[in-house]
Amino acid sequence: MTTLDCIRNTRPLIHCFTGTVTSNDVANALLAIGASPFMGEAEEDLSEILAVAKGLYINLAGITRKRYRLMRRAVTLAHEHGVPVTLDAVGAGSTVFRTTCAKELLAMGVTLLHGNASELAALVLGTTNTKGVDSDKLSCDLKTLAHRASTTFHTIVVLSGPTDYIADGKDTLSRTGGSAMMPDLTGTGCILSGLLCAAMSASVSTSSAVEIVDLMNAAGAYAESRSCGMGDFHRELFNGLSRYTQPHAPKTRASFDPTLYLITDNRLFQGDLLSAVEAALQGGVSLVQLRDKSSDTRDITAVAKALLTLCRRYDVPLLIDDRVDVAMAVGADGVHLGQKDLPVAAARKLLGPDAIIGATAKTVDAALDAQRQGADYLGVGALFTTITHSAPIHTTFDTLRAIHDAVTIPLVGIGGINETTAPQLKGLPMEGYAVATGILLSDDPEATSTRLKSLFLKGAHHE
């Protein structure tokens, strides 16, 4: 059962101390994922509420001396009842009062600490700056900062930014995605903290925190893809949270056939992508992956939506490379994940059982792990020299055979495959091969695709 499943099934009561600016949004976000928010702050309520609450969320926004006294009392009661405490250190480092309050609450003991680089630097390094602290001015990088915060305060730490870091004192994980519009909407950090508090009520673990960070990033990408301004973005963010929290409804996906797998790459192909992909589809391409390592989320999402419309006409699945949030936002058929991307199991939780999820595997151990986590197929390579990766790790044919013997899911050969190299794959056990520049940079993508597919179907690489 996932963290979100647990929240939806148990509807945990989350007692929230939030600022007046974001209180309504935090409450609605908790409702969107199935939790039950309590936003009251009367001292007379504390004992009764925390006796039945499953999480306590403390947010320093709008803090006053009176509110701080209530927060301390609430934390004491939470400890007495075994209720996990989440602290959002809003504004730590901006004033002595806020910084002192955050440190004192941390000294009392919290389950999860959430903040941005500026706030965590103030708490860990003693850095103060009311305008925030640039990451390049810190005495350590952000990953190290998250780790130091977790070891200093003996808590799970979520450091938010363009890259999010989740640390537990031993491991530090990173997540990317979301939307560049999120920092411009008041309260997205407060919302994330509220959702993290609900996650801690289900399971005090980094995996629960990661699941919520992934959810928030996916909802942000979804909102951006459907917005023409901040008003739309605000509304669609809640639609995204509720959309991805509901049980996955069965859906019809395009037929999965990895025989001839086309990978786009915006760094190498600068032409009319839709026309080239359509020509390749007409030539027999059976699976398409959108790979874009450099564009912003809005641009990637726009291209993905256009490609999905095109692929639907040919009943060919569209996968997104790396970006689970983009795949969720546009309704793509699935994703392909590299060895440094989101784990297959986490992607499966977000995308559901019907999504196509592929994983790169260069060793038998990596292949077995991906299959165990629920991958539908493996991309094995690079089999030949390729220009789509700056320093590819080559996979020998013997390793490919060993991987085939170890797993039961389909293998797709990848890396430097074109009309010249494809015949060299004769006798290798694969269900298909992936081609990028070999098709897109050819003079005639349709004819090239036809010839490459014919090579495969005639058994040019099979005994």
C-alpha positions, 0 to 999 in steps of 0.5 A: 500500500502506498503512502497516498493509499494509506492516507486515503483509507485512514483519513488522518486528522492533521492539526495545523498551525499555519499563517492566515494567508495560506490556511485555506489552501493548506486545508484544501490540499489536505482534503484533496489527498484524503486527509482531514485538516483541523485549523483551529488554534484555541488553547482550550482545544489542544488537549482534545484534538491532539489526543485523536490527531495523527499529525501536527503541522507547525508553520512559522508564517504569521508567528506571534509570541502568543502563537508560539506559546501555543505551538510549544504546548501543541508539540509537547502534547503531540509527543505525549500522544506519539503524534509526528510533528512537521515543522515548516521553518518559514522565515528562519534567518530573516529575524532573530525571533523566527530563527530562535523559535525554529531552533527551540522547536527543533530542540523539542524534537520534530519528525520532519523539517521542511525549508528552503536553502536560506532557511536551512542555512540559517538553522544549520550554518548560522547564515542570516539574510532577509533576502535569502541566501544564494546556493553558490554563497553557502559553505556547502552545496544543497545536498550536503546542507540537507544532510547536515540539517538531518544529522544536526536535528535528528529528523527527516529533512526536505529542502525545497528548490529547483532540485528538492533534497530529502535526507534522513541522516544516512541517505540523501535523495534528489528530485526534480520537476514541478513548475517554474510557476510554483515559487510565484504562487503564495503558499506552495511551500506551506501546502507541501509541508501540510502534505508531508505532515499527512505522509508522516502520519502514514509512515515516518520514512523518507520514502513517504516524503519522496512520494509527496514531493513527487506528487507535488511536482507532478501536480505543478507540472499538470497545473502549468500545462493547463494554465495561461496565468497564475489564476489558472495555475492556482486552481489547477494545482488542486485539480492535479493533487486530487487527480493523482491521489484518486485510485487509478481508473482502468484506461486503454493504452496504445499497444506496446510493441518495442520492435522499432523504438524511436527516441527523439533528442532536441539537442541533436535534431533541430528540424520539424520534429512532428513531421519527422516523427510522423514520417517515422511512424508511417515507416513502421516505428512502433514506440516513441520516446520524447527525450528533452534534457534541456528545455523548461517544463512548459516547453517539454509539456507542449511538445509532449502534448503534440506528440501524444496527439500524433502517436494516438493517430497511429496507435503507438505509445508515447513515453517520456524520458525521465520526467514522470511529472510531464508524463502525468501532466499530458496523460502519456502512456508511460516513462523511461527511467535511467539509473539516476532517475526516479526508481521504477517502484516510485514511478509505478505508484504515481503512474498506476498499473497500466503505465508502460515503464521502461528502465535502463539496465547495464548489468544483470543486477540492475536488470533484476532490480528493475524487473523486481520493481515492476519495469515493463521492459529494459533498455540495454546498452549502449551497444555501439558508439553514440552521440546522444550521450556524452560519455556512454558506458558500453554494454557488451553483447555477452552482458546483453545475453546474460541479462536476457537469461536473468529476466523475463521482461522484454529487452530493447537494444539501444545506443548507436543503432542504425542501418550500418550497425543493426546487422551486427546484432544478429543472434542477440536475444532482443524484442526490439531496438531503439534508434534516435539519430539513425532515423531522425537525421536520415534523409528519409525517416520514413524509408529508413524506418521501413528498412530498419523494421524489415531488418528486425522482422526478417531476423537480421539480429536473431539466429 
